[in-house]
Amino acid sequence: MSDRAIDSAVWSAQDNRTTAHRLATVHEAVLAGEEPDASPGAPRAVIGESWRRVLVSGVDPDRDRPQCPLSVAELERRRQMSQLATVLPVLHEGLLPAADAAQQIMVVTDAEGRVLWREGSAPVRRMADRLGFDKGADWTEDVVGTNAIGTALVARRPVLVHSAEHFVRSHHQWTCAAAPLHDPRDGRLLGTVDISGPAPSFHPTTLSLVSAVARLAEGQLRTRHHLSLERLRSSAAPMLARIGGRALAVDPSGWVVGVTGLTPPDRVALPKTPEAGPLWLPRYGMCILEPLPGGWLIRVGRQERDIGPSRVVLDLSGRNGSTVTVSGPAGSWSHELTPRHAELLFVLAAHPQGRSAAELARDLFGDDSRTVTVRAELSRLRRHFASVLAHRPYRFADGVEVELLLPPRPAHLLPQSLAPAVAAARRG
């Protein structure tokens, strides 16, 4: 049975107290020193993996860590900067009526696990206050242990945490269901939406409801993005028609709305904070960036051999995402990586001599027959990093210095990854 199916199976017992007692027994066994998956009454995989991380982080199951909530000014700044503010009406309409009817609360966090909005049942809000579960609170696993918000941020999928599946005992009277929300432009994690309340008040369909509403919100973000691309395309088309040579019009995330003199790509890898002027891009060499309303005009110039990249920093040290920074004589730029691309670059950095497609398939999937998937992902990577990556075998290009930044604790390396190579590195 898959984890997703088991999420609902938590509710199979007719008597909620029986279910809670069973989970509490498993919880106590693990705290007594048993491996999370060592007994027939073991926790679900997503919970067991979370408990391992939390044990490494030093969370005390008997004591809540003091919260350091955001200041009012910082909370307001994060709210204004968050793309999730634009989809709050969708979240409200989809979840608040059910939350109110079932005596629950709806919570929206950012990608760092900070609570930005909290609404719903007033009595449950007061219960949450006693746990520090209020606006501005840090609800990551490192601070409050296993919980739907923090665990969904790590697992990057919807998660239900019921009763004693919470690591900290003071949370055992609660059940929560959270789903991650992603930016449709680049897959970047934006935060989570969560429904929380007393354990007896939850229904088996809660996780499905939260997941469905999260998908609706992401759909609205996607629609807004498409509309912004159309506006940019309309304003850029006359300019591109007048340009001689090669040029592209892109939005701030690098999505291409028009080209001239080039085969149109879907997207161009831009720095996080591009500026007008000369810029080296890994696919096109030296370019000139000019601002457009809602994006950039990229004029592609002649690529010089002596300005290619000389250094790559692969930063996997954070818990909330991975980046690659490429540097050379023309400057440097950083790019956020998808989880799969982070896995691939980690393996290549760990094997400077290179890996074949079959070896990478074994590294990522434990199955050396999945070479088609590996080649497709590497093709996507090389669209952005053609001058950084080489093939036959797949590796970082000769002459490029590679620095790999890892988290202080091996157990925190790419925590959402199931790749065998990453799992082996976590074990040290």
DOGU-657554 format. One line per 3 residues: for each residue x, y negated, z of C-alpha. Coordinates in Angstrom, 2 decimals, padded with zeros to 5 digits, always signed. Layout:
% residues N
X/Y/Z  ... $
% end
This chain:
% residues 428
+000.00/+000.00/+000.00  +001.38/-003.44/-000.88  +001.99/-006.17/+001.70 $
-000.80/-008.20/+000.12  -003.25/-005.35/+000.63  -002.03/-004.71/+004.15 $
-002.58/-008.38/+005.01  -006.31/-007.65/+004.85  -005.91/-004.19/+006.41 $
-004.97/-005.87/+009.70  -008.70/-006.34/+010.13  -009.72/-002.73/+009.55 $
-010.34/-002.00/+013.26  -013.91/-002.49/+014.41  -012.77/-003.80/+017.76 $
-010.54/-006.86/+017.53  -009.20/-006.18/+021.01  -008.00/-002.75/+019.87 $
-006.17/-004.32/+016.96  -004.60/-006.95/+019.20  -003.50/-004.27/+021.69 $
-001.89/-002.19/+018.93  +000.02/-005.20/+017.60  +001.13/-006.16/+021.11 $
+002.51/-002.63/+021.63  +004.56/-002.92/+018.44  +005.75/-006.39/+019.49 $
+006.94/-005.14/+022.88  +008.72/-002.15/+021.32  +010.71/-004.40/+019.01 $
+011.63/-006.77/+021.84  +012.79/-003.72/+023.80  +015.37/-003.06/+021.14 $
+013.68/-000.87/+018.54  +014.29/-001.71/+014.90  +011.19/-003.45/+013.44 $
+010.64/-000.62/+010.94  +011.83/+002.30/+013.08  +008.53/+003.72/+014.33 $
+005.18/+004.84/+012.85  +003.58/+001.81/+014.48  +006.03/-000.53/+012.81 $
+005.01/-004.06/+011.81  +004.16/-004.88/+008.22  +007.23/-005.52/+006.07 $
+006.73/-009.29/+005.89  +006.40/-009.45/+009.69  +009.35/-007.13/+010.36 $
+011.60/-009.18/+008.09  +010.49/-012.36/+009.84  +011.14/-010.90/+013.30 $
+014.70/-010.00/+012.24  +015.33/-013.58/+011.12  +013.82/-015.01/+014.28 $
+015.87/-012.70/+016.53  +019.03/-013.91/+014.77  +017.92/-017.53/+015.20 $
+017.63/-017.10/+018.97  +013.95/-017.94/+019.37  +012.75/-017.06/+022.90 $
+009.50/-015.02/+022.79  +008.58/-016.18/+026.29  +009.19/-019.89/+025.94 $
+008.01/-022.47/+023.43  +010.83/-024.65/+022.14  +010.24/-028.34/+022.83 $
+008.94/-030.09/+019.74  +010.64/-033.16/+018.29  +007.77/-034.55/+016.23 $
+008.28/-037.09/+013.49  +007.86/-040.71/+014.37  +004.67/-042.40/+013.17 $
+006.67/-044.32/+010.57  +008.44/-041.22/+009.25  +005.20/-039.23/+009.16 $
+003.55/-041.96/+007.11  +006.55/-042.17/+004.78  +006.44/-038.42/+004.13 $
+002.71/-038.55/+003.52  +003.12/-041.31/+000.94  +005.97/-039.51/-000.79 $
+004.25/-036.11/-000.84  +002.60/-034.96/-004.05  +000.19/-033.01/-001.85 $
-001.55/-036.28/-000.95  -003.08/-036.25/-004.45  -004.66/-032.81/-003.93 $
-006.02/-033.35/-000.41  -009.59/-033.71/-001.78  -009.30/-030.24/-003.36 $
-007.99/-028.75/-000.12  -010.68/-030.49/+001.93  -013.51/-029.37/-000.33 $
-012.25/-025.80/-000.55  -011.30/-025.16/+003.07  -012.73/-027.64/+005.58 $
-016.36/-026.43/+005.45  -015.27/-022.85/+006.14  -012.81/-023.99/+008.81 $
-015.44/-026.04/+010.61  -018.00/-023.23/+010.45  -015.53/-020.69/+011.87 $
-014.03/-022.99/+014.54  -010.67/-023.30/+012.83  -008.36/-026.07/+011.64 $
-006.79/-026.82/+008.29  -003.12/-027.83/+008.28  -000.96/-029.12/+005.41 $
+002.83/-029.18/+005.77  +005.73/-030.34/+003.64  +008.48/-028.03/+002.34 $
+010.43/-028.48/+005.60  +007.52/-027.14/+007.64  +006.54/-030.52/+009.09 $
+002.81/-030.92/+009.71  +001.58/-033.83/+007.58  -002.19/-033.46/+007.94 $
-004.37/-031.56/+010.45  -008.17/-031.53/+010.37  -011.06/-029.36/+011.48 $
-012.70/-028.19/+014.69  -012.13/-030.63/+017.57  -011.96/-027.91/+020.30 $
-009.40/-025.96/+018.26  -007.36/-029.13/+017.67  -007.21/-029.57/+021.45 $
-006.05/-025.94/+021.81  -003.41/-026.59/+019.16  -002.24/-029.70/+021.02 $
-001.24/-027.48/+023.96  +001.13/-025.59/+021.64  +002.54/-028.79/+020.14 $
+000.80/-027.88/+016.86  +000.09/-031.49/+015.93  +000.90/-033.94/+013.15 $
+004.65/-034.34/+012.73  +005.47/-031.02/+014.42  +008.12/-028.64/+013.01 $
+006.41/-025.32/+012.32  +009.34/-023.38/+010.84  +010.41/-019.92/+012.00 $
+013.58/-021.31/+013.61  +011.49/-023.44/+015.97  +008.25/-021.52/+016.66 $
+009.09/-018.01/+015.50  +007.01/-015.89/+013.14  +003.91/-017.77/+011.99 $
+002.00/-018.07/+008.73  +003.38/-021.51/+007.81  +007.04/-020.86/+008.55 $
+006.98/-017.32/+007.17  +005.18/-018.38/+003.97  +007.86/-021.05/+003.44 $
+010.53/-018.34/+003.57  +008.67/-015.55/+001.75  +007.28/-017.99/-000.86 $
+003.94/-016.19/-000.91  +000.65/-016.27/+001.02  +000.97/-014.79/+004.51 $
-001.46/-013.85/+007.26  -000.09/-013.61/+010.82  -002.53/-012.13/+013.33 $
-002.34/-012.11/+017.13  +000.84/-010.36/+018.40  +002.41/-010.49/+014.95 $
+003.45/-013.96/+016.13  +006.88/-013.67/+017.71  +006.25/-016.10/+020.58 $
+003.77/-014.74/+023.12  +001.95/-018.04/+023.63  +000.73/-017.76/+020.03 $
-000.79/-014.27/+020.40  -004.31/-015.67/+020.82  -004.09/-017.21/+017.35 $
-004.36/-016.05/+013.77  -003.20/-018.14/+010.84  -003.21/-017.78/+007.06 $
-000.98/-019.97/+004.89  -000.17/-020.23/+001.19  +002.78/-022.09/-000.35 $
+002.16/-024.92/-002.81  +004.55/-025.48/-005.72  +005.27/-028.29/-008.14 $
+004.10/-026.95/-011.53  +006.78/-029.03/-013.28  +009.76/-027.16/-011.88 $
+008.48/-024.56/-009.40  +009.86/-026.58/-006.48  +008.24/-025.82/-003.12 $
+006.09/-028.75/-001.97  +004.72/-027.33/+001.28  +001.94/-025.10/+002.57 $
-001.77/-025.18/+003.31  -002.88/-023.24/+006.36  -006.01/-022.22/+008.24 $
-005.46/-021.51/+011.95  -007.68/-020.69/+014.88  -008.45/-018.26/+017.71 $
-007.84/-014.68/+016.61  -011.47/-013.47/+017.07  -012.77/-016.24/+014.77 $
-011.02/-015.01/+011.63  -012.60/-013.17/+008.72  -010.86/-010.66/+006.41 $
-011.31/-012.99/+003.43  -009.49/-015.94/+005.04  -006.17/-015.27/+003.33 $
-007.86/-014.83/-000.06  -009.70/-018.12/+000.39  -006.55/-020.02/+001.34 $
-004.66/-018.49/-001.62  -007.44/-019.34/-004.08  -007.66/-022.96/-002.91 $
-003.87/-023.30/-003.10  -004.02/-022.14/-006.74  -006.77/-024.70/-007.44 $
-004.59/-027.45/-005.95  -001.60/-026.37/-008.06  -003.90/-026.38/-011.10 $
-004.84/-029.98/-010.41  -001.17/-030.92/-010.11  -000.56/-029.20/-013.46 $
-003.40/-031.14/-015.08  -002.02/-034.43/-013.74  +001.39/-033.55/-015.14 $
-000.03/-032.78/-018.59  -001.86/-036.10/-018.61  +001.33/-037.97/-017.69 $
+003.20/-036.17/-020.50  +000.55/-037.24/-022.99  +000.85/-040.87/-021.89 $
+004.63/-040.73/-022.20  +004.40/-039.02/-025.59  +002.17/-041.80/-026.92 $
+004.55/-044.55/-025.79  +007.71/-042.73/-026.91  +006.57/-041.66/-030.40 $
+006.99/-045.09/-032.11  +010.47/-045.51/-030.62  +011.61/-042.04/-031.71 $
+010.32/-042.73/-035.23  +012.64/-045.74/-035.53  +015.77/-044.07/-034.17 $
+018.49/-042.82/-036.47  +020.41/-039.81/-035.21  +019.49/-037.43/-032.43 $
+017.33/-038.34/-029.44  +014.82/-036.94/-026.95  +012.10/-038.46/-024.80 $
+011.66/-036.76/-021.44  +009.75/-037.29/-018.21  +011.62/-037.78/-014.89 $
+011.82/-034.00/-014.42  +013.30/-033.47/-017.89  +010.18/-032.13/-019.64 $
+010.45/-033.03/-023.32  +007.63/-034.96/-025.01  +009.33/-035.76/-028.32 $
+012.57/-035.36/-030.28  +014.18/-036.55/-033.46  +017.05/-034.84/-035.28 $
+016.97/-031.85/-032.89  +015.24/-028.56/-032.30  +012.79/-029.42/-029.49 $
+013.56/-027.67/-026.17  +010.95/-027.36/-023.43  +013.07/-029.11/-020.85 $
+016.42/-030.81/-020.29  +018.33/-030.45/-017.01  +018.65/-033.95/-015.57 $
+020.37/-035.12/-012.39  +018.13/-035.55/-009.35  +018.48/-039.33/-009.58 $
+019.43/-040.23/-013.17  +020.55/-043.74/-014.00  +020.61/-045.68/-017.25 $
+023.90/-045.43/-019.13  +026.34/-042.73/-020.24  +025.67/-039.22/-018.96 $
+027.13/-035.83/-019.76  +024.46/-033.13/-020.18  +025.49/-029.47/-020.34 $
+023.52/-028.73/-023.49  +024.25/-031.89/-025.49  +027.52/-033.32/-024.23 $
+027.80/-037.10/-023.87  +024.49/-038.94/-024.07  +023.09/-042.37/-023.31 $
+020.05/-042.67/-021.03  +017.60/-045.52/-021.54  +014.50/-046.01/-019.37 $
+011.02/-045.51/-020.81  +007.71/-046.15/-019.05  +007.32/-042.90/-017.13 $
+010.52/-041.24/-018.33  +013.80/-041.48/-020.21  +015.07/-041.81/-023.75 $
+018.16/-039.63/-024.26  +020.37/-040.61/-027.19  +022.63/-037.68/-028.01 $
+026.18/-038.61/-028.96  +029.19/-036.69/-030.21  +030.30/-034.03/-027.74 $
+033.92/-034.46/-026.66  +035.88/-031.37/-025.68  +037.81/-033.11/-022.94 $
+034.79/-034.19/-020.91  +033.26/-030.80/-020.22  +032.58/-029.58/-016.68 $
+035.50/-028.60/-014.50  +033.78/-027.71/-011.19  +030.56/-026.04/-010.07 $
+029.24/-026.07/-006.49  +026.54/-023.48/-005.84  +024.83/-024.51/-002.59 $
+022.85/-021.67/-001.00  +023.33/-022.94/+002.55  +019.86/-024.44/+003.00 $
+016.72/-022.63/+004.10  +014.43/-024.64/+001.81  +016.03/-024.32/-001.60 $
+019.21/-023.88/-003.60  +021.05/-026.30/-005.88  +023.91/-026.24/-008.34 $
+026.12/-029.30/-008.84  +028.23/-029.56/-012.00  +031.16/-032.02/-012.03 $
+033.66/-033.19/-014.61  +035.43/-036.29/-015.95  +032.10/-037.75/-017.05 $
+030.57/-037.52/-013.58  +028.38/-035.00/-011.77  +024.74/-033.98/-011.53 $
+022.69/-031.58/-009.41  +019.87/-029.26/-010.35  +017.41/-027.36/-008.13 $
+017.37/-023.63/-008.84  +014.48/-021.22/-008.98  +014.83/-018.27/-006.56 $
+015.70/-015.90/-009.42  +018.34/-018.22/-010.88  +019.84/-018.69/-007.42 $
+020.17/-014.90/-007.14  +021.82/-014.66/-010.56  +024.34/-017.42/-009.93 $
+025.14/-015.99/-006.49  +026.01/-012.61/-008.04  +028.12/-014.25/-010.75 $
+029.95/-016.37/-008.16  +030.60/-013.24/-006.08  +031.98/-011.41/-009.16 $
+034.25/-013.89/-010.98  +035.43/-011.13/-013.32  +031.88/-010.93/-014.71 $
+028.94/-008.52/-014.76  +027.27/-006.62/-017.57  +023.51/-006.81/-018.06 $
+023.12/-003.34/-016.56  +025.19/-004.28/-013.51  +023.14/-007.42/-012.98 $
+019.94/-005.39/-013.32  +021.23/-003.13/-010.54  +022.25/-006.16/-008.45 $
+018.85/-007.85/-008.76  +016.37/-004.98/-009.07  +018.20/-001.81/-008.07 $
+017.43/-000.53/-011.59  +020.08/-000.75/-014.31  +017.45/-000.21/-017.03 $
+015.94/-003.69/-016.55  +018.44/-005.36/-018.85  +015.77/-007.08/-020.96 $
+014.58/-009.04/-017.90  +018.16/-009.96/-016.98  +019.01/-011.15/-020.49 $
+015.83/-013.26/-020.63  +016.65/-014.99/-017.32  +020.25/-015.62/-018.37 $
+019.05/-017.05/-021.66  +016.94/-019.54/-019.70  +019.90/-020.40/-017.50 $
+022.22/-020.94/-020.46  +019.78/-023.41/-022.01  +020.80/-025.77/-019.21 $
+024.30/-024.51/-018.44  +025.66/-023.36/-021.79  +029.12/-024.83/-021.21 $
+029.28/-023.53/-017.62  +028.35/-019.89/-018.27  +029.97/-017.35/-020.58 $
+028.83/-013.91/-021.68  +030.28/-010.52/-022.65  +030.47/-010.07/-019.70 $
+028.23/-012.64/-018.01  +030.36/-014.94/-015.85  +031.27/-018.53/-015.13 $
+033.28/-019.99/-018.01  +037.07/-019.88/-017.94  +038.62/-022.99/-016.43 $
+035.58/-023.84/-014.31  +036.26/-023.94/-010.56  +033.35/-022.41/-008.62 $
+032.62/-023.16/-004.95  +029.98/-021.10/-003.16  +028.34/-022.66/-000.07 $
+026.63/-020.06/+002.16  +024.48/-020.44/+005.30  +026.27/-020.16/+008.66 $
+024.44/-016.91/+009.39  +024.54/-014.24/+006.65  +020.99/-013.18/+007.57 $
+019.73/-016.55/+006.25  +021.13/-016.08/+002.73  +018.29/-016.55/+000.20 $
+015.78/-015.27/+002.79  +012.98/-014.78/+000.24  +015.14/-012.56/-001.98 $
+014.63/-008.79/-002.27  +017.65/-008.31/-004.57  +019.91/-005.43/-003.41 $
+023.04/-007.55/-003.92  +021.66/-010.28/-001.67  +020.46/-007.78/+000.95 $
+023.96/-006.26/+001.04  +025.54/-009.70/+001.49  +023.17/-010.46/+004.40 $
+024.44/-007.34/+006.18  +027.97/-008.68/+005.77 $
% end
